[in-house]
Amino acid sequence: MHVNRTRRAHRGAAALGLSVAALAAGVTTAAGPAAAGPRTAPAPAPACSAAYRIEQKLSTGTTWRMCWRYEAKSGLVLEDVSYQPPGEPKPIKVLNSAKIAQIHVPYDDGTNEYNDVTDYNFGSGLVNLAPAECPGGTIKTVKVPEAFDPAHPNVKGLCTTTRSRGHAYRMQADTGNKVYQAQGKDLLVYTVNKVGWYEYMTEWRFSDDGTLNMNVGATGSLSPFDYDAGDGRGWPIGKGAHSYATSHSHNVFWRLDFGLDGSSKTKVEQYDSKVSAPASGQQGPTAKTTRTAVTKELAGDAATMRWWRVVSTAGKNKDGHARSYELVPGATTKYSGRPFTKHDLYVTEYNKCEQYASNNPLNCGTGHGKSVDKWVNGQTLTHPVLWMNVGFHHIARDEDQQPMPVHWQGFSLAPRDVTAMNPLTPAALANQNGQVEPR
């Protein structure tokens, strides 16, 4: 919950005004290397200096590479992200860039509504991490633009480490007692940003099987100023039924610019499956899956048995199938209060001026909308940009004190035909591609 908004706004007012003016003039106010433009050729390594490069070979043999930079609004921005599993001769480009594009926080009583990224310089609130918060990893120092504490802009706030994620797979042979199993590993990249009483943990997990997991976790404290016992829009916290913490929502947006196989000219597809009752003579129901090419800008909604994927036009796996990544939404509570929060997924044509999902501060020209819903206007897609919206309705509970347990929201990108087989396939099973005899 938010407090010190006015005080924080005063403290950063001059910097915020400068930021908006600079953005309107086309100036990038960011730490780290300049943002790379769209690319059409595969790159063997991230195009940034060593100080802004993240490269991790996991114990299972997969290597992830990327560049990072830092900006006052979105905070951490990852660029030129590539994945190289065992057996692939060179890195496979996945993303041109990825970042948080908004954290929209409306309160249930209608009194307050915040855009934490654009109105309160989410990135400027980066906090120092203790070594115990990054076990076995490295904490990088970030020069924070427009830092809330101008006297101390250098913050030890970017953790890169590895984590176990449990079973990557398990398979027992049909004959004998042989068991094939492996424990999966992730590269974890994360920061913590403080806005008011909340502390947001922004996690980017890169798995050895090619999956990307993007999550924001909210922790910190319940605001002592956001209690109202009389309006019926809160939950009693503490002894008896006297102090009601006001309920509110967190609507988090991510902006994803894909560059599969080094090309921004990707395609987007939507898949829907329909289940029908058993026909005469059939044992069970049938299901038919239909593919729809998304050729124009889209405001999409999740539905039962619906999914989307982003498809490469520049590369195929060793089976001859086009590489792609499937969007896997996490649990969400869709907020209908604003037009830009009414949809789960937006797909827009690339425009370097369209950077934030709401209250976009850049000057995109007269009549150009300020939120992502206004940018879906039927334009043909040649370089699609995806905006994921994941909501969480926070109704406080006694367990939220003190400190508040982390509540997570996010989604995944799952590889679909990026490699010809499971990239972690053991050597003994490497010949079992396609229909095979019982093992």
N, C-alpha and C positions, 0 to 999 in steps of 0.2 A: 504494500500500500504506500501511498505517496504523501510525503510531507516535506518541508523545506523546499517546496517547489519555487515559491517566491524568492526565498533567500538564494537558492541555487541559480535562479534565473538572473538575479541582480549580479551575482558574482561572475557569471559568464556572459553578461549581456553584451559587452563590447566585443568579445570574441565571437559571439553568435552573430552579431550584426555584420562583422567583417566576413564571417564564413559565408553568409547568404549573399553578400555583395560580390565576394570573390567567385562563388559558384555561378552567379548570374552572368559574370563576365567571362566564364569559361575557364576559370583557374581552379586547379585541383589542390585542395588543402589537405595533404596527406603525408604521413611518414612512410619511408620505404620507397622502393622503385616505382616509377610511373606505371599506370595501368597499361597493360598491353592491349593493342587493338585486335580485332578479329583476325584469325590466321587461316591460311588455306593449305599449309604444308606441315607435315608432322615435324615436331621438334624433338631431338634426342634427349634434351635436358632442359630444365626450367631456365628461362631467359632472365636471370636476375643474379646479382652478386651473392657471394657466399653468405653474407650477413643476413640476407633475406630469403635464403633457400632452406627448405625442409626436405631432407631425403632420409628415408628409413627403410632398410632391408630387414624384414621380419624374419624370425627364426624359421619359419616355414618356407622361406625362399622368395616371397613376394616383396617387391620394392615399390614404395610410393614416393613420388617427387612432386614438389609444388613450390611456388613463390608466395610470399606474404607481404602485405603492406598494411598500414593502419591509418584509419581516417577518424575524424572527430565525431561523425554521426554513426555510421555503421560499426565502427570499431574494426575488428579483424576482417580483412578481405583476403581470400585465397585465390590465386591465379595460376594458370598454366599447370593444372593438376593432371598428372599422368600415373598410370598403373602398369607395372611390369611383373606379371606372374612368372613362375618357373616355366621354362620352355619357350618363352617369347623372346625373340632376338632383340627387340627394342621396345621402349616405352609406348604404351597406348594412351594417346591423349584423350581425356574425358571432359574436362571443363576449361573454358577460358577464364571464368571467374565465378565466385560464389560468395554471398554475404547476407547478413541480416538486413532486410529492407524496411522493416518497421516493427515496433512493438506498440500496439494500440491498446490502451487501458481505459475503458469506459466504466464508470461506477453505476450500480443498479439504481441509485436514487436520482440519477440525472444531474447531480450537482457538479461532478468533475469528469473530465475526459482528457486523456493525455496521449500524445504521440511521442513516445520516449526517445525514438531515434532522431527525429527531425526537430522536435521542439526543445528537447533537453540534452542534446548532444550525448547520446548514449555512450559513444566511444570515448568521450573525454573523462568518463568516470572509471577508467581502468584502475584496478587495485593491485597492490603488491601481493604476490603469492609466497607462502612459506615453503621451504624445501619439502616438508612433510606432505604438502598438497600435490607434489609432482614426483611421487616415488619412482626412483630408477630412471628419471628423465632429466631434461634440461629446462631451466627457466630462462627465457630470453628477455633481454631488456628492450623495452619499447619506448621510443620518444613519442609521447602522446601530444598530438596537435591540439591546441586550445585546451590544455589540461586544466582541470578544476583547481589544481594547486600549481600556478604558473612557476613558482619557485622550485618545484620538483617535477619537471616534465618527464624525466626518465624513470620508468616504472618497470620493475621486474614482474611482468604480468602475463607472459605467454609461455605456457607449459607444452612441451612435446615429450611424450613418453609412450610406452607400449603397455598393453593390458591383455590378459588372457580373457577369452570370451566363451570358454567351455568347448563342447564338442564341435568340431568342424564337420565331422561325419562319423558314422559307425556302420559297419556292414559285416555280418557273419556269413562265411561261405556256406553254400548249400551242402557241401561235402567236407568232412573233416571238422576240425575245431578252430580253423584260422579265423581271426577277427581283425578286420581292417578298421583302424580308428586313428583320429588325429585331433589334437587340441588346437583350436583356432587362436590367432593373435590379431590384435588391432594396433594401429598407430592412433594415438589420441592427441588431438591438438585442441587446447581450450584456453579461455580467458574468463575472468570474472569482472563484471562492470556494475558499479553501484549507481542506482538512480533512486533518490529519496530513501525510503526505508528498505527497498528491495535490493537484492544482489542477484544479478543474472549470470548464470554459468552457461556460456556458449560452447557447446561441444561439437567437434567434428571428428568422427571415428571412421578410419579407413581400414577395412578388413582385408585379410590375406586372400579371401575369395573374390575380391573385387567390389564388395558392397561398400557404400558410403552411408553413414548414419549421421543425421544432422538434428541436434536437439538443443533446446534451451530449457534450463532448469531455474526456477525462481525460488529463492531462499532469502534469508535475512530476518526481518521483523515485521509484525503487524504494526501499522501506524497507530500510535496512541491518540491521534487526532481524528481518525475515521471510525467513530462509534456513534450510533444513533439508536436508542432503544425504542423509538416511537413510530418509525415508518414502516415496519414489517419487512424491510429489505436487508436484514442482517441476521447474525447468529449469535446467541449468547456465549460470551467468552469469560471465564473466571467464575467466581462464586455466584450462585443464584442466577437470576435472569435480569440483570441490571445493565450490563455493558454488551451491546450488540455491535460486533464488527461488521462494517458495511461490505456487502458482497460486490464483486466486480469481475471483469473479464480481462484475459490477456490474449490478444490476437496477434500472433507472431507471423511475419512474412519473411520468406527467403527469396532472393533473386538469384536465378541460375542461368548462366550463359554457357551453353554446351559448345564444345569444340571437338566432337568425336573424330578420332583419327586425323586431327589437325585441321578439320574443316568446320566452319560455323554454319554451313549449308545443310543442317540436319533436317529431318522430317519428324513430325509428331503424328502418332496414331492413337486412336481410342478403340478399346475392345469392350464389347458388351455380350454377355452370355444370357440366354433365355432358356429356362427349364420348362419342359412340357410334360404333361401327364403321360403315363405309359400308353402307347398305342396298342391296338389289338395284336395279341401274340407276343408282345414284348414283356420282358421280366420286370423292367424298371423304367423310371422316367428317362427322358432324353434331354440333352442340353446342346444348344447350337450357339457358337461364338461368331460374332460378326465384327469385322475390322472396318473402321471408318477413318479415312485419311483426313487429318486436320490441316486443311490448306489455307484457312483464313484465321484471323485472330479469334481467340476462344475465351469465354467465361464458363468454366466447367464445374460440374458438381459431382462429387462422389456418389455412387449408387451401388446397390448390391450387384456383385459380379461385374463391376466395371473397373477398368484400369487403363493407364496410358503408358506409352513408351516413346523415347526419343531415339531415332534411328540414324545411324551413320550413312552418309552417301559417298564416303571416301574410303571405306575399308570393310573387309570381310574376315571372318575367322577361317581356320584351316579346313572347315567343312564347307566353305563357300557361302555361309550365311552372313547377312549384314549384321554388324555389331549394333547393339542397342542397350539402353538402360531403361528399366521399368521403374515408374514412380510407385512407391508403396507408402500410402498415407498412414500416419499413426492415429491414435484416438483423438477425436476433435469434438468441440462443442461450437457449432457454427453460430456466430453472432449476427443477427439480422438488423441491427440498429443502424448500420451505415451501408450505403451501396457497395463500397469497396470490400466489406467483410461478408457479403452475401454469397460468395462463391469460394470453392475450395482451391481451384486452380485457375490461373490466368495464363494465357499464352499470347504474347505480343510480338510484333516485329521489332527487331533491335533498333533502339534509338538511344544514343549515348546520353541524352538529356533526361531520360526516364530512369531514375535511379532508386526512388523510394516509393513504397506502395501507397502512401497517403501523405498529404502536406508536402509534396515534393517541392523543395525550395529553389530548384534550378529554373532559370528563365527559358522556357521552351518555346516562347513566341506567343503572340496574342491569340487568345481563345483556346490555347492548349490546356487540357485538364490537369489537375494537380494530384490525381489519384489513379491507380491502375485500372479501375473500372472504366474510366473515361478514355483509356488508350485502346480499348477493344472496340474498333470501329470498322471491321470488315477488311482490313488491309491484308493482302496476300502475304503469306509467310515465306520468306527466303532465308532468314536468319532468326529463328524463333528464340525468344527469351521466356523462361518459365518463372512464374511467381507462385509459390506454395503458401497457403494460408492455413494455419493450424490454431484452433482456439481452445481456451481453457476457462471455464466459469468457476471462479474461486469463491466458494462459500466457506468461510473460515470455520475451524473446529478447535476444540480445546487443545488438541495436540499441536496446533500451530505455534504454541508458545513453549519454551523460548530457547534457542532460536527456531525459526520455522523450518520444518523438514522440506527438502527440495521437492517441488512438483515439476515433472518433466512434460514437455510437449515437443513433437517433432515428426520426422518421416525418414524414409530410406530411399536410396537409389540402388536397385538390384541389377547386377549384370545379366543381360539376356542375350546369349549367343556372342558374348565378347570373346570367349575362348571356345574351342571345339569340344572340350570336355571340362569337367571339374578341374580348375587349375591346380588343385591340391591332390589330384589322383595319384595313388602310389604306383611305382614303376611296374609292379606285378599285374596291374589292371589297365595299363596304358593302351593295350590293344582292344579293349572292350568299348568300342565306340559304335553306336548304333545298335541294331538288334543283335544280341549275343546269346550263346548257349548258356544254360544254367551253369553257374560257377561251382 
